[in-house]
Every structure is written in structure tokens, then in C-alpha cells.
Amino acid sequence: MDEESFKEAIRRAKIPILVLDQKWHRLFAISGKPEEVKNLEVELNELLQLQGKLNNEQRELKKLKNRLMNNIVSNMENTGDESMENDKRLIDETNAKIKANEDELLDLPNRIKETDGVLMMATMRFCYAKLRTNASEAAEIADWIKNVRVELKKNIIKKQNREINNKEIYSYMHDIFGKDVLNLFDVADQQELLDNISPAAPPQNTASPSGENKPKENINADLSSKD
């Protein structure tokens, strides 16, 4: 679709009065309204308020005109009465005001539609920019999740391998050293004693019936006494 066809389609489209639609306000609930949208919103609200004011004014003017007409009819017999002349003057002024309001009210719908259309375009620019930004950020987050899942799978496999290795080590230790020894070391490990335990030295035999373990000096002493 070319630009002119697009613009023509937009002009023919039935667009609601955006500022009166709560869902339109919800479009900006997270990010807030940009300045362009705020300014157009104010302008459109002012036009709507003016339209409402003129409509109310027209109703009051028509009521006033009816009262003045009734006064004139009631005073038809009093030709030249000052109040009748005053009523006629007020009717003329009222008719002029009604006519001016009608002209403005005829133009207001077009001004409202035009401003609403400009507001729609500003809204669309904001929303589609936000859609693109959200889509880009969502894609980045999706990539991050994908990478995290890969790392998560790798770490799950590593965790399982470590647990399997621990079971194998413990099983071999059990077979080699036996349950009782392993229980002792389990307790020591839980109490963090293993790093402080040094291998025990083999016991020394200090007494011997044959005297083989006597100190050298004692042997020499015995030999000298024999001489």
C-alpha cells in the first residue's frame, strides 16, 4: 500500500474519541505519555469541553428566547411598551448568539476529528516503537535463557558426575579398609580432625630379657669390671 492509499484509508476509518476511552489511557500505564501525546490530549479535551459548553449555552439561549417570545405575545396589546421593545432587542441578540454558536458547533466536529486523528498517529508511533523495543528485549532475554539452560544442563551433568564419583570412591574405600575403619574416619572428617592427624610412630621396646637393648655405656661398664 502506497502512502496516499494509507492516508486515505486512515481518513475513512472510524476512530473513537481516544481521550474518552479508558483502554487508550492504559496504553501508557507503564511508560507514561510522551510530551507530544500529552499536548494533543490537552488540545482535544479543550475542544470537547468547548463543544459541551456551547451545547449547554444553546439550550439556555433557546429557553431564554422562548421566554422572551412568550412575553412579547403576552404584551401584544401594549404596543410601544418599553419592556416589549427590550424583549425584541434581547431576542435579536439571542438569535445572533445562537447563530454564532451554531456556526462554531458545525465546525467543532471536524476540528475534534482532525485532532483525534493526529493523536491517533502519535499514539501509533509510540506504541509501535514500544512494541519493537519490547520484542528486541524479549529476544535478548530468550537468548540469555537459552544460554543459561545450556549452562544449567552442563552443571547438572557435572553435579551428577561428582556424586557418582563420590559413591565410587566411598565404595572402594569400604572394600579396602572395611566398615569399622571407615566409620572412624567418617566421624573424624565430620569433626574436621583429618588434617590435624599425623601417622602414629611404631612403639619402641625398651626392655629385653637377654639384655640386647641395653645402652652401650652399660655394656662397656660391665666389661671393664670383669677385667
TAGI-V444123 format. One record per residue. N is the residue number from 1. RES is the residue in one letter. PSI is psi in whole degrees, 0 to 359 (none if undefined). OMEGA is omega in whole degrees, 0 to 359 (999 if undefined). D_FIRST is the distance of its C-alpha to the first C-alpha in Angstrom with 2 decimals. Layout:
n: [N | N]
res: [RES | RES]
psi: [PSI | PSI]
omega: [OMEGA | OMEGA]
d_first: [D_FIRST | D_FIRST]
This chain:
n: [1 | 2 | 3 | 4 | 5 | 6 | 7 | 8 | 9 | 10 | 11 | 12 | 13 | 14 | 15 | 16 | 17 | 18 | 19 | 20 | 21 | 22 | 23 | 24 | 25 | 26 | 27 | 28 | 29 | 30 | 31 | 32 | 33 | 34 | 35 | 36 | 37 | 38 | 39 | 40 | 41 | 42 | 43 | 44 | 45 | 46 | 47 | 48 | 49 | 50 | 51 | 52 | 53 | 54 | 55 | 56 | 57 | 58 | 59 | 60 | 61 | 62 | 63 | 64 | 65 | 66 | 67 | 68 | 69 | 70 | 71 | 72 | 73 | 74 | 75 | 76 | 77 | 78 | 79 | 80 | 81 | 82 | 83 | 84 | 85 | 86 | 87 | 88 | 89 | 90 | 91 | 92 | 93 | 94 | 95 | 96 | 97 | 98 | 99 | 100 | 101 | 102 | 103 | 104 | 105 | 106 | 107 | 108 | 109 | 110 | 111 | 112 | 113 | 114 | 115 | 116 | 117 | 118 | 119 | 120 | 121 | 122 | 123 | 124 | 125 | 126 | 127 | 128 | 129 | 130 | 131 | 132 | 133 | 134 | 135 | 136 | 137 | 138 | 139 | 140 | 141 | 142 | 143 | 144 | 145 | 146 | 147 | 148 | 149 | 150 | 151 | 152 | 153 | 154 | 155 | 156 | 157 | 158 | 159 | 160 | 161 | 162 | 163 | 164 | 165 | 166 | 167 | 168 | 169 | 170 | 171 | 172 | 173 | 174 | 175 | 176 | 177 | 178 | 179 | 180 | 181 | 182 | 183 | 184 | 185 | 186 | 187 | 188 | 189 | 190 | 191 | 192 | 193 | 194 | 195 | 196 | 197 | 198 | 199 | 200 | 201 | 202 | 203 | 204 | 205 | 206 | 207 | 208 | 209 | 210 | 211 | 212 | 213 | 214 | 215 | 216 | 217 | 218 | 219 | 220 | 221 | 222 | 223 | 224 | 225 | 226 | 227]
res: [M | D | E | E | S | F | K | E | A | I | R | R | A | K | I | P | I | L | V | L | D | Q | K | W | H | R | L | F | A | I | S | G | K | P | E | E | V | K | N | L | E | V | E | L | N | E | L | L | Q | L | Q | G | K | L | N | N | E | Q | R | E | L | K | K | L | K | N | R | L | M | N | N | I | V | S | N | M | E | N | T | G | D | E | S | M | E | N | D | K | R | L | I | D | E | T | N | A | K | I | K | A | N | E | D | E | L | L | D | L | P | N | R | I | K | E | T | D | G | V | L | M | M | A | T | M | R | F | C | Y | A | K | L | R | T | N | A | S | E | A | A | E | I | A | D | W | I | K | N | V | R | V | E | L | K | K | N | I | I | K | K | Q | N | R | E | I | N | N | K | E | I | Y | S | Y | M | H | D | I | F | G | K | D | V | L | N | L | F | D | V | A | D | Q | Q | E | L | L | D | N | I | S | P | A | A | P | P | Q | N | T | A | S | P | S | G | E | N | K | P | K | E | N | I | N | A | D | L | S | S | K | D]
psi: [128 | 172 | 318 | 318 | 321 | 312 | 319 | 320 | 321 | 319 | 325 | 345 | 145 | 108 | 130 | 164 | 106 | 319 | 345 | 359 | 116 | 329 | 328 | 317 | 327 | 339 | 334 | 16 | 325 | 309 | 343 | 164 | 134 | 164 | 319 | 315 | 318 | 314 | 317 | 324 | 316 | 314 | 316 | 320 | 321 | 320 | 319 | 319 | 321 | 318 | 315 | 320 | 315 | 321 | 317 | 319 | 321 | 317 | 316 | 321 | 320 | 323 | 317 | 318 | 318 | 319 | 317 | 320 | 319 | 322 | 318 | 316 | 320 | 334 | 24 | 327 | 338 | 70 | 134 | 3 | 137 | 322 | 325 | 318 | 322 | 319 | 320 | 320 | 318 | 325 | 318 | 316 | 321 | 318 | 320 | 319 | 318 | 318 | 317 | 318 | 320 | 319 | 317 | 321 | 330 | 326 | 332 | 316 | 321 | 319 | 321 | 314 | 317 | 313 | 321 | 322 | 319 | 320 | 322 | 315 | 319 | 321 | 316 | 318 | 315 | 312 | 317 | 327 | 319 | 321 | 316 | 317 | 314 | 319 | 318 | 315 | 323 | 321 | 318 | 317 | 322 | 318 | 318 | 316 | 319 | 314 | 319 | 321 | 319 | 312 | 322 | 317 | 318 | 315 | 327 | 318 | 317 | 316 | 314 | 320 | 319 | 318 | 318 | 317 | 319 | 318 | 319 | 314 | 313 | 323 | 316 | 319 | 320 | 317 | 324 | 311 | 343 | 161 | 316 | 315 | 319 | 323 | 321 | 316 | 330 | 316 | 316 | 322 | 320 | 329 | 6 | 45 | 342 | 318 | 342 | 356 | 123 | 153 | 139 | 138 | 145 | 143 | 144 | 137 | 106 | 346 | 134 | 131 | 328 | 353 | 12 | 337 | 14 | 153 | 152 | 318 | 329 | 323 | 315 | 322 | 319 | 318 | 322 | 328 | 333 | 327 | none]
omega: [179 | 186 | 182 | 179 | 178 | 180 | 180 | 178 | 178 | 180 | 181 | 184 | 177 | 183 | 177 | 173 | 192 | 184 | 179 | 183 | 181 | 179 | 177 | 179 | 180 | 178 | 185 | 186 | 184 | 187 | 186 | 183 | 174 | 184 | 181 | 180 | 179 | 182 | 179 | 177 | 178 | 181 | 181 | 178 | 179 | 178 | 179 | 178 | 177 | 179 | 178 | 179 | 181 | 178 | 178 | 180 | 178 | 180 | 180 | 179 | 179 | 175 | 179 | 180 | 179 | 179 | 179 | 178 | 179 | 178 | 180 | 179 | 181 | 184 | 181 | 183 | 182 | 181 | 180 | 178 | 184 | 180 | 179 | 179 | 179 | 178 | 179 | 178 | 179 | 178 | 178 | 179 | 180 | 178 | 179 | 179 | 179 | 180 | 179 | 179 | 180 | 179 | 180 | 179 | 176 | 183 | 186 | 180 | 178 | 179 | 178 | 180 | 180 | 180 | 177 | 178 | 177 | 177 | 178 | 181 | 177 | 178 | 180 | 178 | 179 | 186 | 181 | 174 | 179 | 178 | 179 | 179 | 179 | 180 | 179 | 180 | 178 | 178 | 178 | 179 | 178 | 177 | 179 | 179 | 179 | 179 | 179 | 178 | 178 | 179 | 179 | 178 | 179 | 182 | 176 | 178 | 178 | 180 | 180 | 179 | 179 | 180 | 178 | 179 | 178 | 179 | 179 | 180 | 183 | 179 | 179 | 177 | 179 | 181 | 184 | 190 | 180 | 186 | 186 | 180 | 182 | 178 | 178 | 181 | 176 | 179 | 180 | 180 | 179 | 180 | 178 | 181 | 189 | 183 | 182 | 181 | 176 | 180 | 181 | 177 | 180 | 183 | 178 | 179 | 185 | 182 | 179 | 181 | 184 | 179 | 183 | 183 | 178 | 176 | 183 | 183 | 178 | 179 | 179 | 179 | 179 | 182 | 182 | 181 | 180 | 179 | 999]
d_first: [0.00 | 3.81 | 6.70 | 8.32 | 6.23 | 6.37 | 9.97 | 10.82 | 10.06 | 12.17 | 14.77 | 15.26 | 15.61 | 19.28 | 20.22 | 23.87 | 26.14 | 25.62 | 29.10 | 30.71 | 29.08 | 31.24 | 28.56 | 26.55 | 29.72 | 30.05 | 26.84 | 29.02 | 32.24 | 32.58 | 31.20 | 31.81 | 29.65 | 28.68 | 30.12 | 26.93 | 26.58 | 30.34 | 30.40 | 27.63 | 29.43 | 32.65 | 31.14 | 29.64 | 32.95 | 34.88 | 32.94 | 33.53 | 37.18 | 37.56 | 36.21 | 38.67 | 41.47 | 40.97 | 40.89 | 44.12 | 45.60 | 44.85 | 46.67 | 49.65 | 49.76 | 49.80 | 52.61 | 54.49 | 54.06 | 55.45 | 58.44 | 59.15 | 58.93 | 61.36 | 63.70 | 63.71 | 64.44 | 67.19 | 68.75 | 68.52 | 72.30 | 72.60 | 71.50 | 71.25 | 71.09 | 69.58 | 67.49 | 65.96 | 65.02 | 63.53 | 61.50 | 60.20 | 59.17 | 57.38 | 55.60 | 54.36 | 53.14 | 51.51 | 49.76 | 48.45 | 47.17 | 45.58 | 43.84 | 42.55 | 41.27 | 39.59 | 37.74 | 36.61 | 35.69 | 33.56 | 31.57 | 31.42 | 28.82 | 26.27 | 27.30 | 27.17 | 23.67 | 22.46 | 24.30 | 23.15 | 19.47 | 20.34 | 22.24 | 19.39 | 17.24 | 20.40 | 20.97 | 17.59 | 18.20 | 21.66 | 20.89 | 18.28 | 20.72 | 23.46 | 21.70 | 21.31 | 24.93 | 26.25 | 24.62 | 26.14 | 29.48 | 29.48 | 29.03 | 31.91 | 34.03 | 33.34 | 34.56 | 37.56 | 38.37 | 38.15 | 40.54 | 42.83 | 43.00 | 44.03 | 46.66 | 47.74 | 48.34 | 50.29 | 52.39 | 53.05 | 54.38 | 56.46 | 57.84 | 58.79 | 60.44 | 62.47 | 63.62 | 64.60 | 66.46 | 68.31 | 69.41 | 70.68 | 72.55 | 74.15 | 75.11 | 76.79 | 78.57 | 79.84 | 81.18 | 82.79 | 84.31 | 84.71 | 83.68 | 86.37 | 85.70 | 81.96 | 82.43 | 84.43 | 81.72 | 79.05 | 80.94 | 81.49 | 77.82 | 76.86 | 79.40 | 78.14 | 81.61 | 80.82 | 80.21 | 83.58 | 85.66 | 87.66 | 89.49 | 93.01 | 95.98 | 98.50 | 101.67 | 104.78 | 108.19 | 110.83 | 113.85 | 115.54 | 118.95 | 119.82 | 119.24 | 116.70 | 114.36 | 116.98 | 116.20 | 117.70 | 119.93 | 121.61 | 122.42 | 123.98 | 126.01 | 127.44 | 128.45 | 130.29 | 132.26 | 133.54 | 134.98]
